[in-house]
Structures are given as structure tokens and as C-alpha cells.
Amino acid sequence: MASRLDDFLAATAPIAAQAEVVPEGLPGQIAAALRDRIQVGEFKPGDPLRAAPLAVAFGCSRGPVREALKRLEREKLVTITPRTGAVVASMDPSALAAHFRMRAEIGALFMRLAAERVQRPPALVAAILEGAEVLADVAADEGAQVADYFRARRRLTELIGTLAAAPYVSELSQALEREVAVLWAPMLSASRRRRSAGGWKKIARAIAAGDADTAETEGRRMVLEALEETQRLSSDL
Amino acid sequence: MAGGTLNSPAANGSLDSIVETVLTAVLAGELVPGQRLPERWLVEACGCTHTGAREAISRLQSLGAVVVPERRGASVISRREAPLDEVDRVWRQLTPLLEAAAGPLPTQLSADGWARLVQEQAALERARPAAGDRLIDTLKRVSLQRAIVAVR
């Protein structure tokens, strides 16, 4: 299973390179690494992120670590207070619904722009369809790592972004996505991943068929479903 | 600049005026989208200190008017980063969410770029209690970026 994902990632790397967000500089790389670790739940909301041990772990001085933490603060993934330093942010439940509804609209627009695109290189469209299949495979694999699911999903998003050629919408969409990283780790159960992958398949087919209405509707629905599930899970706690 | 301000109450008066100087210069076409915005420009145009200029740039960055790439100086957001048609579509995609929560936005806006922007930002600010911080902050950013890249 992992090999199909690896093959897909390797095969699509050149196409995705245009859309791939390459972290700039050492602070950018540290921020990206911390973001990934927050997303898979290694660092949980409320966990302290101290510059000194992180600097040792990354083998650098504290400066770039502090810069990375400031960047994550701007992304609202981390809160920094003078007394306690940086801690992983938690999302205010009242802000949750508003955030997801906005993300649903931006996601819907992102999918629509990809489906509406007139210039559609066949190799790129094929890669998007393959990406949705790979994602479904990873989601169906009980032994697969959550991180593999995120890798597959990130690449699929990059490919759709390459087709959409919409830098502004892509950036906004990614910024909103980064903010909810703290929520995904506890919420992304295997069944949630499977259902979500089903949504991505529909989106990929709609994009390939140039069906902008379906791409938009499915893009919106997927996020709103995630909202419902998130609300249900948090009310169970 | 008595027409109003785009800044939060937290910003101090002098910083406000630097931010306004830059934004009015952009909307008047004196600074174009994508143009470099050196601290020196701010120091000369506003008579502020380099520290004041740095603070203003950071404020403009958080408002979405200016980008500061790694190891490079600040520039006004460009049409490559924020193509007008895309910014417009984001605006049209998100305003229904706002209007559902807070009622319709005013349609009669000034023809003057700066006055129009101030009116639009004020309307968004008024909708904050009903629409929530996150949506309002995003729409204020989109409104500002749209005003900048729409300048001809």
C-alpha cells in the first residue's frame, strides 16, 4: 500500500512542484516540521513549545526556533504569552463553526476553479484521478499511518491547485487549513478518513469531467460534514 | 485623513497615520501593486523613524497590504499574488455568509478609492458582533487587497 503512495508521490513530484509550498529558510523549515507534528497529534493543544529543547532537537540556535514559533503564532497555531512562552493553540468552540463555514466556501471555490479551467493537461487530470484513488487506498488500509493520509491528501490538493492556477484562493485555502491542523489529529478517525476519501473521489471525477457545479457542491459538503462530525465529537467529550 | 481609519484601537496614533499614508499612496497610484516598499520610503514620506517604519510595515503585513518574503524587503501586494478576478470571486463567495449573519452590506459606496475602502471597512466592522471575528478579519483583508489590486 505504502508503495502505491510512494510511487504516486514520486511520479507526481515534477507536476506538483509548481504548487508545492517549499518552506523558505531555516525558520520556515522548522515551522513546517512543527506544523506537521501538531497535525498528527504529536503536540497537542496546550502543550508547551520551548525554544531551548527545540533548538537542540533541530540542531540550531534559538533564534530560528523563535522565528518559527512567531510564524506559527501568525498562523494561529501557537499562542505566545510573555509568562508561559509558546503553547500549541486550542480552537475556541464558538469560532469553530464560523471557521468551517468559511473554509467550506473557499474550498468550494477552489474546486470550482479547477473544474472550470480550460487548459487541462491530460497528465495532470490523470494524476488528480489517480491521487483520489491512492487517497482512498490509504484511507481503507487499517495499518496505514495518519501521516500517509495527510501526505496523499496534500499532494492531491497540490495537483488540484496546479490545475486551478489560482494562487490567491490556494493561499487562503491553505491558511485556513493550517489553522485547523490542531483539530484534525483527534478527529481524523479511520471511518472519517474513508468517508472523506469518498468525497475526494467525487471531487476528482467532477474536476476531470469539467463539472464545476458538482466540484463546488462536493468541496463544500466535505468541509461541512467535517464540521458536523467535529461538533458531535466535541459534544461527546 | 479625517475620513476614518482601518486600524484597530490597539494601534497607536502615529502608526495609524503611517499606515494611512502608505494606503492612500497606493490607492492614488503613487505606489503600484508589487512595488518595493523600503523603510527609507516611509521615513521620507512620513517623517517617521526607522523603528516606526518597521512597525508600520509589520502592521501593513498583518492587514494583508504588504508582503515580506524571507530575507527580502517589503513590497506592496502584487497582482500576481492577488489577481483581481480571484480576489473578486473570493469576495463574492464569502459575502453571502456575512449577509446571512449580519444583513446586507451597503451598496452605495463612494467612487473615491480611499473613501470607498474606509466605508467598506467600517461596514464590515459594524457586522463583527453578528458575523464573528474570523470572517470579518478575512473579509477586511480581502476588501483591502481588492482595493489595492483594482487600482489602475
Chai-1 contact restraints between the chains, C-beta under 6 A:
chainA,res_idxA,chainB,res_idxB,connection_type,confidence,min_distance_angstrom,max_distance_angstrom,comment,restraint_id
A,E24,B,E70,contact,1.0,0.0,6.0,A-B,restraint_1
A,G25,B,E70,contact,1.0,0.0,6.0,A-B,restraint_2
A,A95,B,R134,contact,1.0,0.0,6.0,A-B,restraint_3
A,A98,B,G132,contact,1.0,0.0,6.0,A-B,restraint_4
A,A98,B,R134,contact,1.0,0.0,6.0,A-B,restraint_5
A,A98,B,L135,contact,1.0,0.0,6.0,A-B,restraint_6
A,H99,B,R134,contact,1.0,0.0,6.0,A-B,restraint_7
A,R101,B,L97,contact,1.0,0.0,6.0,A-B,restraint_8
A,M102,B,L135,contact,1.0,0.0,6.0,A-B,restraint_9
A,E105,B,Q93,contact,1.0,0.0,6.0,A-B,restraint_10
A,E105,B,L94,contact,1.0,0.0,6.0,A-B,restraint_11
A,L109,B,Q93,contact,1.0,0.0,6.0,A-B,restraint_12
A,A166,B,E86,contact,1.0,0.0,6.0,A-B,restraint_13
A,Y168,B,A82,contact,1.0,0.0,6.0,A-B,restraint_14
A,Y168,B,E86,contact,1.0,0.0,6.0,A-B,restraint_15
A,Y168,B,V87,contact,1.0,0.0,6.0,A-B,restraint_16
A,V169,B,E86,contact,1.0,0.0,6.0,A-B,restraint_17
